Amino acid sequence: MNRLRLGVIGAGAWGRNHVRTVAGLADAELAAVCDLDAKVRERVGRQHPSAHVTADVADLLSRVDAVVVASPAGTHATLALQCIEAGKPCLVEKPFALSVHDAEAVARAAAARRVPVLAGHLLLFHPAVERLRALVQGGELGRIYYLYGLRVNLGQVRADENALWSFGPHDVSVALYLLGEAPVRVAAHGRSYLQPKVEDVVFLTMEFGSGVLAHVQLSWLDPHKERKLTVVGAQKMVVFDDMEAREKLRIYDKGVDRPPEYRSYGEALSIREGDIFIPRIPNVEPLAAELGHFARVARGVEPPRANAEDGVRVVRVLDAATRSLATGGAPVSP
Ligand SMILES: NC(=O)c1ccc[n+]([C@@H]2O[C@H](COP(=O)([O-])OP(=O)(O)OC[C@H]3O[C@@H](n4cnc5c(N)ncnc54)[C@H](O)[C@@H]3O)[C@@H](O)[C@H]2O)c1
């Protein structure tokens, strides 16, 4: 099998991780890197002498089979369309696009040209999230009541995206992936403290048609670094704590039971405090799993775990949340 020639557009703070990880893939090679910044190109050239380094996207496209787009958010849709036009499968970093219009344009082009597109929803490749999805979809938690996520830390303060667009794609993509549905109503409150019109903190609420309620707290202005998701089901509850080095998932056999014969009496509710189970989660780096999957997507042997339509779905939620933010938190339909 020929080695797949992968290219990376944008090798900055995050894109450099793509560059390093692609270079380490078993059946693909880092064929080219494109970045507008001469200092970045110099660094990449030094670290990866066998890769072609360029400032020209067309030059990169002529040398690769598939592309990772890891440039700033505002460039994602234009660059994805360029890749699709050239017939090159692409992984588009989050946020997939900055408007529903742009995201839909990418999805339409991908469908028309039959070019596979992977939305860079990294957490779908986290082994704890894969396990969590199996628990939710397999029914082990019982009916899902609600979930809430916490994604807060101090820095990196961005000027081109607010906390919603910077962090939100992670939690929104995970919520949609776990539940297998998109929200019917979204509301968001937020405040800009450090820069005008760039919210540093956003509280996002999503209501799903199934009755599930989800809440996400996003901030880069917080004393703690927290990456936590709690899912409360009728039978069991689960906490995914990504700051834990090893015990990332805890499954609580806890709940409130209602014996059938006392259906209408609140006093008959009994609290169940069962065991706590900590499953062994394989130690897989999500980025390596995502890029390994992307290489198989590009070869046509696997369908994208999150395709362009999934990218659009997440952007729709972020767009609805933005409209809600502008009205001071009124509920909005995505
Ligand atoms: N999946 C994740 O967990 C994760 C984490 C961090 C960042 N990101 C995303 O990755 C993207 C990049 O973030 P970053 O922190 O690396 O930003 P960055 O500003 O540090 O790097 C962006 C790089 O892209 C280059 N660039 C800009 N426009 C370009 C163009 N048109 N063509 C080629 N190169 C161009 C810049 O010179 C820079 O080197 C953002 O969309 C961000 O949201 C994802």
Ligand as a Chemical Component Dictionary entry (heavy atoms), coordinates in Angstrom:
data_LIG
# 
_chem_comp.id                   LIG 
_chem_comp.type                 NON-POLYMER 
_chem_comp.pdbx_formal_charge   0 
_chem_comp.three_letter_code    LIG 
# 
loop_
_chem_comp_atom.comp_id 
_chem_comp_atom.atom_id 
_chem_comp_atom.alt_atom_id 
_chem_comp_atom.type_symbol 
_chem_comp_atom.charge 
_chem_comp_atom.model_Cartn_x 
_chem_comp_atom.model_Cartn_y 
_chem_comp_atom.model_Cartn_z 
_chem_comp_atom.pdbx_ordinal 
LIG N1  N1  N 0  -8.912 20.481 18.506 1  
LIG C1  C1  C 0  -8.362 21.137 19.507 2  
LIG O1  O1  O 0  -8.305 20.666 20.628 3  
LIG C2  C2  C 0  -7.788 22.501 19.251 4  
LIG C3  C3  C 0  -6.953 23.083 20.205 5  
LIG C4  C4  C 0  -6.439 24.350 19.950 6  
LIG C5  C5  C 0  -6.769 25.009 18.768 7  
LIG N2  N2  N 1  -7.598 24.407 17.876 8  
LIG C6  C6  C 0  -7.984 25.102 16.619 9  
LIG O2  O2  O 0  -6.901 25.072 15.718 10 
LIG C7  C7  C 0  -6.923 26.260 14.922 11 
LIG C8  C8  C 0  -5.555 26.948 15.005 12 
LIG O3  O3  O 0  -5.359 27.374 16.332 13 
LIG P1  P1  P 0  -3.909 27.805 16.851 14 
LIG O4  O4  O 0  -4.024 28.006 18.326 15 
LIG O5  O5  O -1 -2.874 26.862 16.347 16 
LIG O6  O6  O 0  -3.732 29.235 16.131 17 
LIG P2  P2  P 0  -2.350 29.974 15.821 18 
LIG O7  O7  O 0  -2.719 31.384 15.528 19 
LIG O8  O8  O 0  -1.344 29.695 16.893 20 
LIG O9  O9  O 0  -1.806 29.284 14.485 21 
LIG C9  C9  C 0  -2.397 29.443 13.227 22 
LIG C10 C10 C 0  -1.310 29.299 12.149 23 
LIG O10 O10 O 0  -1.939 29.363 10.873 24 
LIG C11 C11 C 0  -1.166 30.201 10.027 25 
LIG N3  N3  N 0  -2.076 30.743 9.004  26 
LIG C12 C12 C 0  -2.989 31.724 9.137  27 
LIG N4  N4  N 0  -3.697 31.871 7.987  28 
LIG C13 C13 C 0  -3.203 30.965 7.119  29 
LIG C14 C14 C 0  -3.495 30.632 5.774  30 
LIG N5  N5  N 0  -4.470 31.263 5.097  31 
LIG N6  N6  N 0  -2.784 29.656 5.160  32 
LIG C15 C15 C 0  -1.794 29.020 5.847  33 
LIG N7  N7  N 0  -1.479 29.278 7.131  34 
LIG C16 C16 C 0  -2.169 30.242 7.765  35 
LIG C17 C17 C 0  -0.573 31.248 10.944 36 
LIG O11 O11 O 0  0.603  31.816 10.374 37 
LIG C18 C18 C 0  -0.277 30.427 12.202 38 
LIG O12 O12 O 0  1.027  29.877 12.171 39 
LIG C19 C19 C 0  -8.071 27.117 15.455 40 
LIG O13 O13 O 0  -9.206 26.916 14.663 41 
LIG C20 C20 C 0  -8.300 26.570 16.849 42 
LIG O14 O14 O 0  -9.626 26.718 17.300 43 
LIG C21 C21 C 0  -8.088 23.172 18.072 44 
# 
loop_
_chem_comp_bond.comp_id 
_chem_comp_bond.atom_id_1 
_chem_comp_bond.atom_id_2 
_chem_comp_bond.value_order 
_chem_comp_bond.pdbx_ordinal 
LIG N1  C1  SING 1  
LIG C1  O1  DOUB 2  
LIG C1  C2  SING 3  
LIG C2  C3  SING 4  
LIG C2  C21 DOUB 5  
LIG C3  C4  DOUB 6  
LIG C4  C5  SING 7  
LIG C5  N2  DOUB 8  
LIG N2  C6  SING 9  
LIG N2  C21 SING 10 
LIG C6  O2  SING 11 
LIG C6  C20 SING 12 
LIG O2  C7  SING 13 
LIG C7  C8  SING 14 
LIG C7  C19 SING 15 
LIG C8  O3  SING 16 
LIG O3  P1  SING 17 
LIG P1  O4  DOUB 18 
LIG P1  O5  SING 19 
LIG P1  O6  SING 20 
LIG O6  P2  SING 21 
LIG P2  O7  DOUB 22 
LIG P2  O8  SING 23 
LIG P2  O9  SING 24 
LIG O9  C9  SING 25 
LIG C9  C10 SING 26 
LIG C10 O10 SING 27 
LIG C10 C18 SING 28 
LIG O10 C11 SING 29 
LIG C11 N3  SING 30 
LIG C11 C17 SING 31 
LIG N3  C12 SING 32 
LIG N3  C16 SING 33 
LIG C12 N4  DOUB 34 
LIG N4  C13 SING 35 
LIG C13 C14 SING 36 
LIG C13 C16 DOUB 37 
LIG C14 N5  SING 38 
LIG C14 N6  DOUB 39 
LIG N6  C15 SING 40 
LIG C15 N7  DOUB 41 
LIG N7  C16 SING 42 
LIG C17 O11 SING 43 
LIG C17 C18 SING 44 
LIG C18 O12 SING 45 
LIG C19 O13 SING 46 
LIG C19 C20 SING 47 
LIG C20 O14 SING 48 
# 
